[in-house]
Amino acid sequence: MTSSPVSRVVYNGKRNSSPRSPANSSEIFTPAHEENVRFIYEAWQGVERDLRSQLSGSERGLVEEYVEKAPNPSLKTFKPIDLSDLRRRSAQDAKKS
């Protein structure tokens, strides 16, 4: 029995904070770190822009979603994790204890 793999978009594009604002005031970001964050952020913005263009129909084929041709059977029940929600829950649990 074969079934086509289900593709899901996990990243929602929303940010809770600026990529350059440290969560802990004792955390120091080097200029190289800042440059890396800026590069990744700008590259991701380009991907999102291309995806929006592709979805609106103005351009085709700029972004291609990767889908396994032969999915691993042991990952059949895998559910993506919302990392923001997990972090929020961990912070709430830490406050309770």
N, CA, C and O atoms as a CHARMM CRD file, in Angstrom:
* protein
*
  388
    1    1 MET  N      0.84500  -1.17900   0.00000 PROA 1      0.00000
    2    1 MET  CA     0.00000   0.00000   0.00000 PROA 1      0.00000
    3    1 MET  C      0.88900   1.24000   0.00000 PROA 1      0.00000
    4    1 MET  O      1.78500   1.35800   0.83600 PROA 1      0.00000
    5    2 THR  N      0.65100   2.16100  -0.92300 PROA 2      0.00000
    6    2 THR  CA     1.43000   3.39400  -0.98100 PROA 2      0.00000
    7    2 THR  C      0.51600   4.56800  -0.70500 PROA 2      0.00000
    8    2 THR  O     -0.66500   4.56200  -1.05500 PROA 2      0.00000
    9    3 SER  N      1.07800   5.55700  -0.08100 PROA 3      0.00000
   10    3 SER  CA     0.32500   6.78000   0.16200 PROA 3      0.00000
   11    3 SER  C      1.23900   7.95700  -0.11000 PROA 3      0.00000
   12    3 SER  O      2.45000   7.87400   0.09200 PROA 3      0.00000
   13    4 SER  N      0.66300   9.03600  -0.56100 PROA 4      0.00000
   14    4 SER  CA     1.48300  10.20800  -0.82500 PROA 4      0.00000
   15    4 SER  C      1.78500  10.90000   0.49400 PROA 4      0.00000
   16    4 SER  O      0.90800  11.00300   1.35200 PROA 4      0.00000
   17    5 PRO  N      3.01400  11.37700   0.66900 PROA 5      0.00000
   18    5 PRO  CA     3.37500  12.02300   1.92200 PROA 5      0.00000
   19    5 PRO  C      2.64500  13.35300   2.08200 PROA 5      0.00000
   20    5 PRO  O      2.39500  14.06300   1.10900 PROA 5      0.00000
   21    6 VAL  N      2.31700  13.66600   3.30400 PROA 6      0.00000
   22    6 VAL  CA     1.64200  14.92300   3.61400 PROA 6      0.00000
   23    6 VAL  C      2.71300  15.94600   3.95300 PROA 6      0.00000
   24    6 VAL  O      3.56500  15.70200   4.80700 PROA 6      0.00000
   25    7 SER  N      2.67000  17.08300   3.28700 PROA 7      0.00000
   26    7 SER  CA     3.64600  18.12500   3.59300 PROA 7      0.00000
   27    7 SER  C      2.97500  19.19100   4.44500 PROA 7      0.00000
   28    7 SER  O      1.80900  19.53400   4.24600 PROA 7      0.00000
   29    8 ARG  N      3.74400  19.70400   5.39900 PROA 8      0.00000
   30    8 ARG  CA     3.22700  20.73300   6.28900 PROA 8      0.00000
   31    8 ARG  C      4.23700  21.85500   6.40700 PROA 8      0.00000
   32    8 ARG  O      5.44500  21.61600   6.41700 PROA 8      0.00000
   33    9 VAL  N      3.74500  23.06900   6.49500 PROA 9      0.00000
   34    9 VAL  CA     4.60700  24.20700   6.76500 PROA 9      0.00000
   35    9 VAL  C      4.58400  24.40900   8.27200 PROA 9      0.00000
   36    9 VAL  O      3.52000  24.61300   8.85600 PROA 9      0.00000
   37   10 VAL  N      5.75100  24.35300   8.90400 PROA 10     0.00000
   38   10 VAL  CA     5.82300  24.42700  10.35400 PROA 10     0.00000
   39   10 VAL  C      6.13000  25.84000  10.82600 PROA 10     0.00000
   40   10 VAL  O      5.56600  26.28900  11.82400 PROA 10     0.00000
   41   11 TYR  N      7.00900  26.54800  10.13200 PROA 11     0.00000
   42   11 TYR  CA     7.39200  27.89400  10.54000 PROA 11     0.00000
   43   11 TYR  C      6.28500  28.87000  10.19500 PROA 11     0.00000
   44   11 TYR  O      5.81700  28.88900   9.05700 PROA 11     0.00000
   45   12 ASN  N      5.85100  29.68900  11.16100 PROA 12     0.00000
   46   12 ASN  CA     4.74900  30.60600  10.89300 PROA 12     0.00000
   47   12 ASN  C      5.19700  32.02600  10.59000 PROA 12     0.00000
   48   12 ASN  O      4.36800  32.88400  10.29000 PROA 12     0.00000
   49   13 GLY  N      6.50800  32.28900  10.66500 PROA 13     0.00000
   50   13 GLY  CA     7.03200  33.59500  10.29400 PROA 13     0.00000
   51   13 GLY  C      6.89600  34.66500  11.35200 PROA 13     0.00000
   52   13 GLY  O      7.33100  35.79600  11.13300 PROA 13     0.00000
   53   14 LYS  N      6.30600  34.34700  12.49500 PROA 14     0.00000
   54   14 LYS  CA     6.12900  35.34600  13.53800 PROA 14     0.00000
   55   14 LYS  C      7.30300  35.29100  14.49900 PROA 14     0.00000
   56   14 LYS  O      7.85400  34.22200  14.76300 PROA 14     0.00000
   57   15 ARG  N      7.67800  36.43600  15.01300 PROA 15     0.00000
   58   15 ARG  CA     8.76800  36.53700  15.97600 PROA 15     0.00000
   59   15 ARG  C      8.21900  37.06100  17.28600 PROA 15     0.00000
   60   15 ARG  O      7.33200  37.91400  17.31100 PROA 15     0.00000
   61   16 ASN  N      8.76200  36.53700  18.37400 PROA 16     0.00000
   62   16 ASN  CA     8.39400  37.05200  19.69100 PROA 16     0.00000
   63   16 ASN  C      9.31600  38.18200  20.10900 PROA 16     0.00000
   64   16 ASN  O      8.94300  39.00800  20.94200 PROA 16     0.00000
   65   17 SER  N     10.52000  38.23300  19.54200 PROA 17     0.00000
   66   17 SER  CA    11.47100  39.28200  19.88700 PROA 17     0.00000
   67   17 SER  C     12.40700  39.50700  18.70900 PROA 17     0.00000
   68   17 SER  O     12.44600  38.72600  17.75800 PROA 17     0.00000
   69   18 SER  N     13.13900  40.57200  18.79900 PROA 18     0.00000
   70   18 SER  CA    14.11100  40.89700  17.76700 PROA 18     0.00000
   71   18 SER  C     15.24100  39.88100  17.79800 PROA 18     0.00000
   72   18 SER  O     15.61100  39.42000  18.87700 PROA 18     0.00000
   73   19 PRO  N     15.80500  39.51500  16.64100 PROA 19     0.00000
   74   19 PRO  CA    16.90500  38.55000  16.65300 PROA 19     0.00000
   75   19 PRO  C     18.14900  39.12300  17.32300 PROA 19     0.00000
   76   19 PRO  O     19.05700  38.37400  17.68300 PROA 19     0.00000
   77   20 ARG  N     18.20100  40.43100  17.49300 PROA 20     0.00000
   78   20 ARG  CA    19.39400  41.04900  18.07000 PROA 20     0.00000
   79   20 ARG  C     19.22700  41.44700  19.52800 PROA 20     0.00000
   80   20 ARG  O     20.15600  41.99700  20.12000 PROA 20     0.00000
   81   21 SER  N     18.06900  41.18500  20.12000 PROA 21     0.00000
   82   21 SER  CA    17.90200  41.55900  21.52100 PROA 21     0.00000
   83   21 SER  C     18.09700  40.33400  22.40000 PROA 21     0.00000
   84   21 SER  O     17.29100  39.40500  22.35000 PROA 21     0.00000
   85   22 PRO  N     19.14800  40.31800  23.20000 PROA 22     0.00000
   86   22 PRO  CA    19.41100  39.14800  24.03300 PROA 22     0.00000
   87   22 PRO  C     18.32100  38.93700  25.07800 PROA 22     0.00000
   88   22 PRO  O     17.80600  39.89400  25.65500 PROA 22     0.00000
   89   23 ALA  N     17.97400  37.66900  25.31500 PROA 23     0.00000
   90   23 ALA  CA    16.96100  37.33700  26.31000 PROA 23     0.00000
   91   23 ALA  C     17.49400  37.58100  27.71000 PROA 23     0.00000
   92   23 ALA  O     16.73100  37.89400  28.62400 PROA 23     0.00000
   93   24 ASN  N     18.78700  37.44000  27.88100 PROA 24     0.00000
   94   24 ASN  CA    19.41900  37.61200  29.17500 PROA 24     0.00000
   95   24 ASN  C     20.40200  38.77700  29.05600 PROA 24     0.00000
   96   24 ASN  O     21.23800  38.78700  28.15200 PROA 24     0.00000
   97   25 SER  N     20.31400  39.74100  29.94200 PROA 25     0.00000
   98   25 SER  CA    21.15400  40.93300  29.81900 PROA 25     0.00000
   99   25 SER  C     22.64200  40.61400  29.94200 PROA 25     0.00000
  100   25 SER  O     23.47400  41.40200  29.49500 PROA 25     0.00000
  101   26 SER  N     22.99500  39.46800  30.54300 PROA 26     0.00000
  102   26 SER  CA    24.40400  39.10200  30.66600 PROA 26     0.00000
  103   26 SER  C     24.92700  38.43600  29.38800 PROA 26     0.00000
  104   26 SER  O     26.12300  38.17000  29.26800 PROA 26     0.00000
  105   27 GLU  N     24.03800  38.17100  28.44900 PROA 27     0.00000
  106   27 GLU  CA    24.41800  37.53600  27.19000 PROA 27     0.00000
  107   27 GLU  C     25.01400  38.59000  26.25800 PROA 27     0.00000
  108   27 GLU  O     24.39400  39.62600  26.01900 PROA 27     0.00000
  109   28 ILE  N     26.21500  38.33300  25.73000 PROA 28     0.00000
  110   28 ILE  CA    26.88100  39.29100  24.85600 PROA 28     0.00000
  111   28 ILE  C     27.00400  38.69000  23.46000 PROA 28     0.00000
  112   28 ILE  O     27.48000  37.56600  23.29500 PROA 28     0.00000
  113   29 PHE  N     26.56900  39.45000  22.46200 PROA 29     0.00000
  114   29 PHE  CA    26.66000  39.00000  21.07800 PROA 29     0.00000
  115   29 PHE  C     27.85200  39.67700  20.42400 PROA 29     0.00000
  116   29 PHE  O     28.01000  40.89500  20.50300 PROA 29     0.00000
  117   30 THR  N     28.67900  38.88400  19.78500 PROA 30     0.00000
  118   30 THR  CA    29.84400  39.42000  19.08300 PROA 30     0.00000
  119   30 THR  C     29.41300  39.99900  17.74100 PROA 30     0.00000
  120   30 THR  O     28.33500  39.66900  17.24700 PROA 30     0.00000
  121   31 PRO  N     30.24100  40.85800  17.14200 PROA 31     0.00000
  122   31 PRO  CA    29.91500  41.37800  15.80600 PROA 31     0.00000
  123   31 PRO  C     29.74800  40.25100  14.77300 PROA 31     0.00000
  124   31 PRO  O     28.91400  40.34800  13.87300 PROA 31     0.00000
  125   32 ALA  N     30.53900  39.19300  14.90900 PROA 32     0.00000
  126   32 ALA  CA    30.40800  38.06300  13.96800 PROA 32     0.00000
  127   32 ALA  C     29.05300  37.39200  14.13100 PROA 32     0.00000
  128   32 ALA  O     28.42500  37.00200  13.14600 PROA 32     0.00000
  129   33 HSD  N     28.59700  37.25600  15.38300 PROA 33     0.00000
  130   33 HSD  CA    27.28300  36.67200  15.63300 PROA 33     0.00000
  131   33 HSD  C     26.19500  37.55400  15.02300 PROA 33     0.00000
  132   33 HSD  O     25.28000  37.06100  14.36400 PROA 33     0.00000
  133   34 GLU  N     26.30700  38.85900  15.25000 PROA 34     0.00000
  134   34 GLU  CA    25.34500  39.80100  14.68800 PROA 34     0.00000
  135   34 GLU  C     25.28900  39.68500  13.16800 PROA 34     0.00000
  136   34 GLU  O     24.20800  39.70400  12.57900 PROA 34     0.00000
  137   35 GLU  N     26.44800  39.56600  12.53900 PROA 35     0.00000
  138   35 GLU  CA    26.50800  39.44200  11.08500 PROA 35     0.00000
  139   35 GLU  C     25.84000  38.14900  10.61800 PROA 35     0.00000
  140   35 GLU  O     25.11300  38.14200   9.62500 PROA 35     0.00000
  141   36 ASN  N     26.08900  37.06300  11.33700 PROA 36     0.00000
  142   36 ASN  CA    25.46500  35.77800  10.98600 PROA 36     0.00000
  143   36 ASN  C     23.95200  35.83800  11.12800 PROA 36     0.00000
  144   36 ASN  O     23.22400  35.34900  10.26400 PROA 36     0.00000
  145   37 VAL  N     23.48000  36.43400  12.21200 PROA 37     0.00000
  146   37 VAL  CA    22.04000  36.55800  12.42900 PROA 37     0.00000
  147   37 VAL  C     21.41800  37.40800  11.32500 PROA 37     0.00000
  148   37 VAL  O     20.36700  37.06200  10.78500 PROA 37     0.00000
  149   38 ARG  N     22.06500  38.51300  10.99600 PROA 38     0.00000
  150   38 ARG  CA    21.55600  39.40100   9.93300 PROA 38     0.00000
  151   38 ARG  C     21.49700  38.66000   8.60000 PROA 38     0.00000
  152   38 ARG  O     20.51000  38.76900   7.87300 PROA 38     0.00000
  153   39 PHE  N     22.55800  37.90200   8.27500 PROA 39     0.00000
  154   39 PHE  CA    22.60400  37.16100   7.01300 PROA 39     0.00000
  155   39 PHE  C     21.46100  36.14000   6.94300 PROA 39     0.00000
  156   39 PHE  O     20.75100  36.06000   5.94100 PROA 39     0.00000
  157   40 ILE  N     21.29700  35.37000   8.00900 PROA 40     0.00000
  158   40 ILE  CA    20.25000  34.34400   8.02100 PROA 40     0.00000
  159   40 ILE  C     18.87700  34.99600   7.95000 PROA 40     0.00000
  160   40 ILE  O     18.00700  34.52800   7.21500 PROA 40     0.00000
  161   41 TYR  N     18.67200  36.07100   8.70700 PROA 41     0.00000
  162   41 TYR  CA    17.39000  36.76100   8.70900 PROA 41     0.00000
  163   41 TYR  C     17.05700  37.28800   7.30700 PROA 41     0.00000
  164   41 TYR  O     15.94200  37.10000   6.82100 PROA 41     0.00000
  165   42 GLU  N     18.01700  37.94100   6.66400 PROA 42     0.00000
  166   42 GLU  CA    17.78100  38.49700   5.33300 PROA 42     0.00000
  167   42 GLU  C     17.55000  37.39300   4.30500 PROA 42     0.00000
  168   42 GLU  O     16.70700  37.53400   3.41800 PROA 42     0.00000
  169   43 ALA  N     18.29500  36.29700   4.42200 PROA 43     0.00000
  170   43 ALA  CA    18.10000  35.17300   3.50100 PROA 43     0.00000
  171   43 ALA  C     16.70100  34.58900   3.67800 PROA 43     0.00000
  172   43 ALA  O     16.02900  34.28100   2.69300 PROA 43     0.00000
  173   44 TRP  N     16.25900  34.43700   4.92200 PROA 44     0.00000
  174   44 TRP  CA    14.92900  33.88600   5.17900 PROA 44     0.00000
  175   44 TRP  C     13.84400  34.82700   4.67200 PROA 44     0.00000
  176   44 TRP  O     12.83100  34.37200   4.14200 PROA 44     0.00000
  177   45 GLN  N     14.04500  36.13500   4.82900 PROA 45     0.00000
  178   45 GLN  CA    13.08400  37.09500   4.30100 PROA 45     0.00000
  179   45 GLN  C     12.95700  36.94000   2.78300 PROA 45     0.00000
  180   45 GLN  O     11.86200  37.05800   2.23400 PROA 45     0.00000
  181   46 GLY  N     14.08700  36.67300   2.10500 PROA 46     0.00000
  182   46 GLY  CA    14.05600  36.43700   0.65900 PROA 46     0.00000
  183   46 GLY  C     13.25500  35.19900   0.30800 PROA 46     0.00000
  184   46 GLY  O     12.49300  35.20400  -0.65800 PROA 46     0.00000
  185   47 VAL  N     13.42100  34.13500   1.08800 PROA 47     0.00000
  186   47 VAL  CA    12.65300  32.90100   0.85400 PROA 47     0.00000
  187   47 VAL  C     11.16900  33.17500   1.03700 PROA 47     0.00000
  188   47 VAL  O     10.35400  32.76600   0.21100 PROA 47     0.00000
  189   48 GLU  N     10.81400  33.86500   2.11400 PROA 48     0.00000
  190   48 GLU  CA     9.40000  34.17700   2.33900 PROA 48     0.00000
  191   48 GLU  C      8.82900  35.04900   1.22300 PROA 48     0.00000
  192   48 GLU  O      7.69800  34.84400   0.78300 PROA 48     0.00000
  193   49 ARG  N      9.61600  36.01900   0.77200 PROA 49     0.00000
  194   49 ARG  CA     9.16300  36.90100  -0.31100 PROA 49     0.00000
  195   49 ARG  C      8.93800  36.08200  -1.59300 PROA 49     0.00000
  196   49 ARG  O      7.93500  36.26300  -2.28300 PROA 49     0.00000
  197   50 ASP  N      9.88400  35.17700  -1.90200 PROA 50     0.00000
  198   50 ASP  CA     9.74100  34.32600  -3.08200 PROA 50     0.00000
  199   50 ASP  C      8.52800  33.41300  -2.96200 PROA 50     0.00000
  200   50 ASP  O      7.81200  33.19600  -3.94000 PROA 50     0.00000
  201   51 LEU  N      8.29700  32.88000  -1.77200 PROA 51     0.00000
  202   51 LEU  CA     7.15700  32.00400  -1.55600 PROA 51     0.00000
  203   51 LEU  C      5.84900  32.76800  -1.74200 PROA 51     0.00000
  204   51 LEU  O      4.91800  32.26900  -2.37500 PROA 51     0.00000
  205   52 ARG  N      5.78100  33.97900  -1.18900 PROA 52     0.00000
  206   52 ARG  CA     4.56700  34.79900  -1.37200 PROA 52     0.00000
  207   52 ARG  C      4.33600  35.10000  -2.85200 PROA 52     0.00000
  208   52 ARG  O      3.19900  35.05400  -3.32300 PROA 52     0.00000
  209   53 SER  N      5.40000  35.40500  -3.58400 PROA 53     0.00000
  210   53 SER  CA     5.26800  35.68200  -5.02300 PROA 53     0.00000
  211   53 SER  C      4.76300  34.45700  -5.75800 PROA 53     0.00000
  212   53 SER  O      3.89900  34.54500  -6.63100 PROA 53     0.00000
  213   54 GLN  N      5.31900  33.31000  -5.38900 PROA 54     0.00000
  214   54 GLN  CA     4.92500  32.05400  -6.04400 PROA 54     0.00000
  215   54 GLN  C      3.46600  31.74200  -5.73700 PROA 54     0.00000
  216   54 GLN  O      2.72600  31.31800  -6.62600 PROA 54     0.00000
  217   55 LEU  N      3.04100  31.94600  -4.49100 PROA 55     0.00000
  218   55 LEU  CA     1.66900  31.64700  -4.11200 PROA 55     0.00000
  219   55 LEU  C      0.68400  32.59900  -4.76800 PROA 55     0.00000
  220   55 LEU  O     -0.45000  32.21700  -5.05700 PROA 55     0.00000
  221   56 SER  N      1.10400  33.83600  -5.00600 PROA 56     0.00000
  222   56 SER  CA     0.20100  34.79800  -5.64300 PROA 56     0.00000
  223   56 SER  C      0.10600  34.55500  -7.14800 PROA 56     0.00000
  224   56 SER  O     -0.72200  35.16100  -7.82700 PROA 56     0.00000
  225   57 GLY  N      0.95800  33.66600  -7.66700 PROA 57     0.00000
  226   57 GLY  CA     0.86900  33.31000  -9.06700 PROA 57     0.00000
  227   57 GLY  C      1.72200  34.14100  -9.99300 PROA 57     0.00000
  228   57 GLY  O      1.74100  33.89600 -11.19900 PROA 57     0.00000
  229   58 SER  N      2.44300  35.13900  -9.44700 PROA 58     0.00000
  230   58 SER  CA     3.23300  36.00500 -10.32000 PROA 58     0.00000
  231   58 SER  C      4.49500  35.30600 -10.82700 PROA 58     0.00000
  232   58 SER  O      4.98200  35.61500 -11.91500 PROA 58     0.00000
  233   59 GLU  N      5.02000  34.37500 -10.04800 PROA 59     0.00000
  234   59 GLU  CA     6.21400  33.63600 -10.47200 PROA 59     0.00000
  235   59 GLU  C      6.04200  32.17600 -10.10000 PROA 59     0.00000
  236   59 GLU  O      5.32900  31.85600  -9.14900 PROA 59     0.00000
  237   60 ARG  N      6.67200  31.30900 -10.82400 PROA 60     0.00000
  238   60 ARG  CA     6.55800  29.87800 -10.55700 PROA 60     0.00000
  239   60 ARG  C      7.93700  29.27300 -10.35200 PROA 60     0.00000
  240   60 ARG  O      8.89700  29.63700 -11.03100 PROA 60     0.00000
  241   61 GLY  N      8.02100  28.36200  -9.42300 PROA 61     0.00000
  242   61 GLY  CA     9.22700  27.56800  -9.26300 PROA 61     0.00000
  243   61 GLY  C     10.37100  28.17700  -8.48100 PROA 61     0.00000
  244   61 GLY  O     11.46700  27.61600  -8.49700 PROA 61     0.00000
  245   62 LEU  N     10.17800  29.29300  -7.79700 PROA 62     0.00000
  246   62 LEU  CA    11.26800  29.88900  -7.02700 PROA 62     0.00000
  247   62 LEU  C     11.54900  29.09400  -5.75600 PROA 62     0.00000
  248   62 LEU  O     12.70300  28.91300  -5.36800 PROA 62     0.00000
  249   63 VAL  N     10.49000  28.62500  -5.11900 PROA 63     0.00000
  250   63 VAL  CA    10.63200  27.88100  -3.87700 PROA 63     0.00000
  251   63 VAL  C     10.06600  26.49300  -4.08700 PROA 63     0.00000
  252   63 VAL  O      8.94100  26.33400  -4.56100 PROA 63     0.00000
  253   64 GLU  N     10.84000  25.50400  -3.73600 PROA 64     0.00000
  254   64 GLU  CA    10.38500  24.12900  -3.86500 PROA 64     0.00000
  255   64 GLU  C     10.42000  23.48400  -2.49100 PROA 64     0.00000
  256   64 GLU  O     11.45100  23.49000  -1.81900 PROA 64     0.00000
  257   65 GLU  N      9.29200  22.93100  -2.07800 PROA 65     0.00000
  258   65 GLU  CA     9.21200  22.28500  -0.77100 PROA 65     0.00000
  259   65 GLU  C      9.76600  20.87200  -0.87700 PROA 65     0.00000
  260   65 GLU  O      9.41700  20.11800  -1.78500 PROA 65     0.00000
  261   66 TYR  N     10.63300  20.52800   0.06300 PROA 66     0.00000
  262   66 TYR  CA    11.22200  19.19500   0.07700 PROA 66     0.00000
  263   66 TYR  C     10.22800  18.21300   0.68300 PROA 66     0.00000
  264   66 TYR  O      9.68700  18.44900   1.76400 PROA 66     0.00000
  265   67 VAL  N      9.99300  17.11700  -0.01700 PROA 67     0.00000
  266   67 VAL  CA     9.13300  16.04500   0.47600 PROA 67     0.00000
  267   67 VAL  C      9.86200  14.73000   0.21500 PROA 67     0.00000
  268   67 VAL  O     10.30900  14.46800  -0.90200 PROA 67     0.00000
  269   68 GLU  N      9.97500  13.91500   1.24800 PROA 68     0.00000
  270   68 GLU  CA    10.63500  12.61400   1.11300 PROA 68     0.00000
  271   68 GLU  C      9.92200  11.77000   0.06300 PROA 68     0.00000
  272   68 GLU  O      8.69400  11.68100   0.06200 PROA 68     0.00000
  273   69 LYS  N     10.69300  11.14900  -0.83100 PROA 69     0.00000
  274   69 LYS  CA    10.09700  10.26000  -1.82500 PROA 69     0.00000
  275   69 LYS  C      9.72200   8.93200  -1.19700 PROA 69     0.00000
  276   69 LYS  O      8.71800   8.31900  -1.56000 PROA 69     0.00000
  277   70 ALA  N     10.53300   8.49800  -0.25800 PROA 70     0.00000
  278   70 ALA  CA    10.25800   7.25900   0.47000 PROA 70     0.00000
  279   70 ALA  C     10.35400   7.56800   1.96000 PROA 70     0.00000
  280   70 ALA  O     11.41200   7.39200   2.56500 PROA 70     0.00000
  281   71 PRO  N      9.25500   8.02600   2.55300 PROA 71     0.00000
  282   71 PRO  CA     9.29000   8.41200   3.96200 PROA 71     0.00000
  283   71 PRO  C      9.70000   7.25100   4.87200 PROA 71     0.00000
  284   71 PRO  O      9.37000   6.09300   4.61900 PROA 71     0.00000
  285   72 ASN  N     10.41800   7.59400   5.92500 PROA 72     0.00000
  286   72 ASN  CA    10.85800   6.61200   6.90000 PROA 72     0.00000
  287   72 ASN  C      9.63800   6.12600   7.67800 PROA 72     0.00000
  288   72 ASN  O      8.95600   6.94200   8.29800 PROA 72     0.00000
  289   73 PRO  N      9.33900   4.82800   7.66600 PROA 73     0.00000
  290   73 PRO  CA     8.14700   4.31900   8.34700 PROA 73     0.00000
  291   73 PRO  C      8.14400   4.59200   9.85500 PROA 73     0.00000
  292   73 PRO  O      7.07600   4.72300  10.45200 PROA 73     0.00000
  293   74 SER  N      9.31900   4.67900  10.47400 PROA 74     0.00000
  294   74 SER  CA     9.35500   4.92600  11.91600 PROA 74     0.00000
  295   74 SER  C      8.96000   6.36300  12.25300 PROA 74     0.00000
  296   74 SER  O      8.70000   6.66900  13.41700 PROA 74     0.00000
  297   75 LEU  N      8.91000   7.24400  11.26100 PROA 75     0.00000
  298   75 LEU  CA     8.49900   8.63300  11.49200 PROA 75     0.00000
  299   75 LEU  C      7.03100   8.87700  11.13900 PROA 75     0.00000
  300   75 LEU  O      6.57500  10.02000  11.11700 PROA 75     0.00000
  301   76 LYS  N      6.29900   7.80300  10.86600 PROA 76     0.00000
  302   76 LYS  CA     4.91200   7.92600  10.42900 PROA 76     0.00000
  303   76 LYS  C      4.04500   8.67900  11.43700 PROA 76     0.00000
  304   76 LYS  O      3.13200   9.40700  11.04400 PROA 76     0.00000
  305   77 THR  N      4.31800   8.51300  12.72000 PROA 77     0.00000
  306   77 THR  CA     3.50000   9.15600  13.75100 PROA 77     0.00000
  307   77 THR  C      4.12500  10.45300  14.27000 PROA 77     0.00000
  308   77 THR  O      3.64300  11.02300  15.24900 PROA 77     0.00000
  309   78 PHE  N      5.18000  10.91400  13.63100 PROA 78     0.00000
  310   78 PHE  CA     5.86100  12.13500  14.07600 PROA 78     0.00000
  311   78 PHE  C      4.93500  13.33800  13.97300 PROA 78     0.00000
  312   78 PHE  O      4.26700  13.54100  12.96000 PROA 78     0.00000
  313   79 LYS  N      4.90800  14.12500  15.02700 PROA 79     0.00000
  314   79 LYS  CA     4.13200  15.36500  15.03700 PROA 79     0.00000
  315   79 LYS  C      5.10300  16.52100  15.25800 PROA 79     0.00000
  316   79 LYS  O      5.88400  16.47800  16.20900 PROA 79     0.00000
  317   80 PRO  N      5.08100  17.55400  14.41200 PROA 80     0.00000
  318   80 PRO  CA     5.96700  18.70700  14.60600 PROA 80     0.00000
  319   80 PRO  C      5.70500  19.37000  15.96100 PROA 80     0.00000
  320   80 PRO  O      4.58300  19.35500  16.46700 PROA 80     0.00000
  321   81 ILE  N      6.74800  19.94300  16.52700 PROA 81     0.00000
  322   81 ILE  CA     6.65600  20.59800  17.82600 PROA 81     0.00000
  323   81 ILE  C      6.72000  22.10700  17.62300 PROA 81     0.00000
  324   81 ILE  O      7.56700  22.61400  16.88800 PROA 81     0.00000
  325   82 ASP  N      5.82500  22.80300  18.27800 PROA 82     0.00000
  326   82 ASP  CA     5.85600  24.26100  18.25800 PROA 82     0.00000
  327   82 ASP  C      6.86600  24.69600  19.31500 PROA 82     0.00000
  328   82 ASP  O      6.56100  24.67500  20.50800 PROA 82     0.00000
  329   83 LEU  N      8.06100  25.08900  18.89000 PROA 83     0.00000
  330   83 LEU  CA     9.12400  25.42100  19.82700 PROA 83     0.00000
  331   83 LEU  C      8.78700  26.63900  20.68300 PROA 83     0.00000
  332   83 LEU  O      9.18200  26.69600  21.84800 PROA 83     0.00000
  333   84 SER  N      8.07600  27.59800  20.13700 PROA 84     0.00000
  334   84 SER  CA     7.67600  28.77500  20.91300 PROA 84     0.00000
  335   84 SER  C      6.76300  28.36000  22.06500 PROA 84     0.00000
  336   84 SER  O      6.91400  28.83200  23.19200 PROA 84     0.00000
  337   85 ASP  N      5.82100  27.47800  21.77200 PROA 85     0.00000
  338   85 ASP  CA     4.90600  26.99300  22.79800 PROA 85     0.00000
  339   85 ASP  C      5.65600  26.18100  23.85100 PROA 85     0.00000
  340   85 ASP  O      5.38200  26.31600  25.04400 PROA 85     0.00000
  341   86 LEU  N      6.58300  25.35400  23.43100 PROA 86     0.00000
  342   86 LEU  CA     7.38100  24.55200  24.35400 PROA 86     0.00000
  343   86 LEU  C      8.19500  25.45100  25.28900 PROA 86     0.00000
  344   86 LEU  O      8.26600  25.19900  26.49200 PROA 86     0.00000
  345   87 ARG  N      8.80200  26.49200  24.73600 PROA 87     0.00000
  346   87 ARG  CA     9.58600  27.42600  25.53200 PROA 87     0.00000
  347   87 ARG  C      8.68700  28.16500  26.53000 PROA 87     0.00000
  348   87 ARG  O      9.06200  28.37100  27.68400 PROA 87     0.00000
  349   88 ARG  N      7.50300  28.55800  26.07000 PROA 88     0.00000
  350   88 ARG  CA     6.55400  29.26200  26.93800 PROA 88     0.00000
  351   88 ARG  C      6.12800  28.35700  28.10200 PROA 88     0.00000
  352   88 ARG  O      6.06000  28.80100  29.24900 PROA 88     0.00000
  353   89 ARG  N      5.84400  27.08900  27.79800 PROA 89     0.00000
  354   89 ARG  CA     5.45300  26.14300  28.84600 PROA 89     0.00000
  355   89 ARG  C      6.58900  25.92600  29.83600 PROA 89     0.00000
  356   89 ARG  O      6.35900  25.87500  31.04400 PROA 89     0.00000
  357   90 SER  N      7.80800  25.80000  29.33400 PROA 90     0.00000
  358   90 SER  CA     8.96200  25.60400  30.21300 PROA 90     0.00000
  359   90 SER  C      9.14900  26.79300  31.13900 PROA 90     0.00000
  360   90 SER  O      9.45200  26.62800  32.32100 PROA 90     0.00000
  361   91 ALA  N      8.96800  27.99300  30.60000 PROA 91     0.00000
  362   91 ALA  CA     9.10300  29.19800  31.42000 PROA 91     0.00000
  363   91 ALA  C      8.01300  29.24100  32.49200 PROA 91     0.00000
  364   91 ALA  O      8.27700  29.62400  33.63100 PROA 91     0.00000
  365   92 GLN  N      6.79700  28.85000  32.12900 PROA 92     0.00000
  366   92 GLN  CA     5.69800  28.83500  33.10300 PROA 92     0.00000
  367   92 GLN  C      5.95100  27.78800  34.18400 PROA 92     0.00000
  368   92 GLN  O      5.68200  28.03700  35.36000 PROA 92     0.00000
  369   93 ASP  N      6.46800  26.61200  33.79800 PROA 93     0.00000
  370   93 ASP  CA     6.77500  25.56500  34.76800 PROA 93     0.00000
  371   93 ASP  C      7.88000  26.00700  35.71100 PROA 93     0.00000
  372   93 ASP  O      7.84100  25.69300  36.90100 PROA 93     0.00000
  373   94 ALA  N      8.86200  26.72800  35.19800 PROA 94     0.00000
  374   94 ALA  CA     9.95800  27.20100  36.02600 PROA 94     0.00000
  375   94 ALA  C      9.47500  28.22800  37.04900 PROA 94     0.00000
  376   94 ALA  O      9.97400  28.26900  38.17400 PROA 94     0.00000
  377   95 LYS  N      8.50600  29.05300  36.66200 PROA 95     0.00000
  378   95 LYS  CA     7.95300  30.05300  37.58100 PROA 95     0.00000
  379   95 LYS  C      7.14500  29.39400  38.69100 PROA 95     0.00000
  380   95 LYS  O      7.11900  29.88600  39.81900 PROA 95     0.00000
  381   96 LYS  N      6.47700  28.26500  38.36900 PROA 96     0.00000
  382   96 LYS  CA     5.66100  27.56800  39.35900 PROA 96     0.00000
  383   96 LYS  C      6.51100  26.90600  40.43200 PROA 96     0.00000
  384   96 LYS  O      6.07200  26.76900  41.57400 PROA 96     0.00000
  385   97 SER  N      7.72600  26.49400  40.07600 PROA 97     0.00000
  386   97 SER  CA     8.54900  25.77100  41.05500 PROA 97     0.00000
  387   97 SER  C      9.50400  26.64800  41.80100 PROA 97     0.00000
  388   97 SER  O     10.25200  26.16400  42.65100 PROA 97     0.00000
